[in-house]
């Protein structure tokens, strides 16, 4: 019988008490974010178990009595031009993210979920970091390990390197970074309710390096990294050839709950092939859960009623689940 790691674990770790409180930000106002948020708000059964602090423009959303609205019509009352990555929507997104982070940092909410962002607009609006995760870490003065995790139902992935040129990946790998990525996905799965996650680790080279014929990173870096993670209490298996690691992972009931990859597309291609319109990105390692759909702002279909809300629904659901369990267990 196929298992679901999150549902399976609900009786394993003790739940926190009280209604989860979620900051929900509409994301890029020039993209499909406001449409996705409105789709969620139109289905109260999806959020009747939580309290939502909604961050967005009143002019872009229909009013509902079921959520608290942090509206910024005074900050920018004019509508944004659809499908355009511009300075104004970049600044707006950064301001909205600041509001969500402040709500979480002050304890007024337990998690932040946001609709898709546009990195070009964010940079135009003043973000100088390589991505929003690094911006989050800097804003929060967070100095611990953090990284993007991608989630498709009961399969999670982490990566040792992220938004860097492929030619730089090998030089950026260290055994400590491998061990850190394993620890981060392990702890994030525990935060989502899974007590003893099973983690697979990918190699870097074709055929896992073929005993050094195609590279030695597996023996020199990745295997020691796995060993270091185990010493620190984070069990993992591998390295496995990357072209079979995901095959192993999805074979149920004896597959893996998480896969650690060495670079961005090594995991992203597999996950998006498995379910592009259902995937979620978790900003792992930060002091509180932060989730978003794994797809982008879809400028080409803004306002056409074509946006699929499933990944956004999944991101919201996962943010709620990640507030339920005591991560200190």
SVG drawing of the C-alpha trace seen along z (x, -y; Angstrom):
<svg xmlns="http://www.w3.org/2000/svg" viewBox="-17 -56 57 58">
<polyline fill="none" stroke="black" stroke-width="0.4" points="0.0,0.0 1.4,-3.4 2.4,-5.6 2.2,-9.3 5.1,-10.5 3.2,-13.5 -0.1,-11.7 1.6,-8.6 3.4,-10.6 0.5,-12.5 0.3,-10.0 4.1,-9.8 5.2,-13.2 3.2,-15.2 1.1,-18.0 1.2,-21.6 -2.1,-23.0 -4.0,-26.0 -4.9,-27.1 -1.9,-27.6 -1.5,-31.3 -0.3,-31.8 0.9,-35.0 -0.2,-34.7 1.4,-37.1 0.0,-37.5 3.4,-37.6 4.1,-39.5 1.1,-41.7 2.0,-41.6 1.8,-37.8 -0.8,-35.2 -0.3,-35.4 -3.4,-37.4 -5.5,-35.0 -4.1,-32.0 -4.7,-33.6 -8.3,-34.5 -8.9,-30.9 -7.9,-29.8 -10.0,-32.4 -13.0,-31.3 -12.8,-27.9 -13.2,-28.5 -13.0,-24.7 -9.3,-24.9 -8.4,-27.3 -11.2,-27.0 -8.6,-25.2 -6.1,-28.1 -6.0,-31.9 -4.8,-33.8 -3.0,-37.2 -3.4,-38.2 -0.8,-40.6 -1.9,-42.3 -3.9,-45.1 -7.6,-45.4 -8.1,-46.4 -6.8,-43.1 -8.9,-40.8 -12.5,-40.4 -13.3,-41.0 -13.8,-38.1 -14.6,-38.2 -12.6,-35.0 -9.1,-36.6 -7.2,-39.6 -6.1,-41.8 -2.8,-43.7 -3.6,-46.0 -1.1,-48.5 -3.3,-50.7 -1.6,-53.7 1.8,-52.4 0.7,-51.8 -3.0,-52.3 -2.6,-52.1 -2.8,-48.8 0.4,-47.1 0.8,-46.5 0.2,-42.7 3.1,-40.7 5.8,-43.3 8.9,-42.8 9.4,-46.4 10.8,-48.4 7.4,-49.1 6.3,-45.5 9.8,-44.5 9.7,-47.0 6.1,-45.9 7.2,-42.3 10.1,-43.1 7.8,-45.2 5.3,-42.3 8.0,-39.8 9.3,-42.1 5.8,-42.3 5.4,-38.5 8.8,-38.0 8.2,-40.6 4.9,-38.9 6.7,-35.6 9.7,-37.0 7.5,-38.7 5.5,-35.5 2.2,-36.9 2.2,-34.1 3.7,-30.6 4.6,-30.4 4.8,-32.4 3.3,-31.2 3.7,-33.4 2.5,-33.3 5.1,-33.3 7.7,-36.0 9.7,-37.3 13.5,-37.5 14.1,-40.1 11.5,-42.4 13.0,-41.7 16.4,-42.7 15.0,-45.8 13.3,-46.7 16.5,-46.4 17.3,-42.8 21.0,-42.2 21.3,-38.6 21.3,-35.7 17.8,-34.7 15.0,-35.4 16.2,-32.7 19.5,-34.6 17.5,-37.8 15.4,-36.2 18.5,-35.1 20.1,-38.5 16.9,-40.3 16.6,-37.9 20.3,-38.1 20.2,-34.3 23.7,-32.8 22.8,-29.1 22.6,-26.7 19.6,-27.2 18.6,-26.2 15.8,-25.5 13.9,-22.2 11.5,-21.0 8.5,-19.0 6.1,-16.8 3.6,-15.2 5.7,-12.7 9.0,-13.2 11.4,-16.0 14.7,-17.2 17.5,-19.3 20.6,-20.5 24.2,-21.2 24.7,-24.0 21.8,-26.1 21.8,-29.2 25.4,-28.9 26.9,-28.2 27.2,-24.5 30.9,-24.9 31.4,-26.0 29.6,-23.1 32.5,-20.7 34.7,-23.4 31.9,-24.4 31.3,-20.9 32.7,-20.0 32.0,-17.1 30.6,-19.7 28.2,-21.1 27.0,-17.6 26.4,-16.8 24.7,-20.1 22.2,-19.5 21.4,-16.1 20.8,-17.6 18.6,-20.3 16.3,-18.0 16.2,-15.6 15.2,-18.3 12.7,-19.8 11.0,-16.4 10.8,-16.1 9.3,-19.5 6.6,-18.2 5.9,-15.3 8.1,-12.5 10.1,-11.0 12.7,-9.0 13.1,-10.1 15.0,-8.0 17.4,-10.1 19.2,-9.2 22.2,-11.1 23.1,-11.6 26.5,-11.4 27.8,-14.1 29.3,-12.3 27.9,-9.9 27.6,-6.4 28.7,-7.7 32.2,-8.4 32.7,-4.7 35.3,-4.2 37.1,-7.4 37.1,-7.0 34.7,-10.0 35.6,-12.0 36.3,-11.3 34.0,-13.7 31.9,-10.7 34.8,-9.1 36.6,-12.3 33.7,-14.5 30.3,-12.9 30.9,-9.7 32.8,-11.5 29.9,-14.0 27.4,-11.2 29.7,-9.7 29.9,-13.0 26.1,-13.4 25.7,-10.0 28.2,-10.9 26.0,-13.9 22.9,-11.7 21.5,-12.2 21.2,-8.8 21.5,-8.8 22.3,-6.3 24.4,-6.7 25.8,-8.1 23.6,-6.7 24.0,-7.5 21.8,-10.5 20.0,-8.9 18.6,-6.1 18.4,-7.9 14.8,-9.1 13.8,-5.8 14.8,-4.3 13.1,-7.1 9.7,-6.8 9.5,-3.0 7.0,-2.5 6.7,-1.4 10.5,-0.9 11.6,-4.2 13.1,-7.3 11.4,-10.4 14.1,-12.8 16.9,-13.0 20.0,-15.3 21.3,-16.4 24.5,-18.2 23.2,-21.0 20.0,-22.7 18.8,-20.9 19.8,-17.4 16.8,-17.4 14.5,-20.0 14.2,-18.2 13.2,-15.0 10.7,-16.7 9.1,-18.9 8.7,-15.8 7.0,-14.0 4.5,-16.9 5.2,-20.4 1.9,-21.8 1.9,-20.3 5.4,-21.1 6.3,-23.3 9.5,-25.1 10.3,-25.2 12.9,-27.6 14.6,-25.2 16.6,-25.8 15.1,-29.2 13.6,-29.8 10.0,-29.3 8.4,-27.5 8.3,-29.5 6.7,-27.9 5.8,-28.9 4.7,-27.1 7.7,-25.8 6.5,-27.5 6.9,-31.1 4.7,-34.1 3.3,-33.0 3.2,-36.4 1.9,-35.0 -1.5,-33.9 -2.1,-36.7 -5.8,-37.5 -6.9,-34.8 -8.3,-32.4 -5.9,-29.7 -3.6,-29.5 -3.6,-26.1 -3.8,-26.7 -2.8,-23.2 0.9,-24.0 -0.2,-27.1 -2.8,-25.0 -0.1,-22.5 2.3,-25.2 -0.4,-26.6 -1.3,-23.1 2.4,-22.3 3.0,-25.6 0.0,-24.7 1.3,-21.2 4.8,-22.4 3.4,-24.5 1.7,-21.5 4.6,-19.5 7.1,-20.2 10.5,-20.3 12.4,-19.9 11.4,-16.2"/>
</svg>
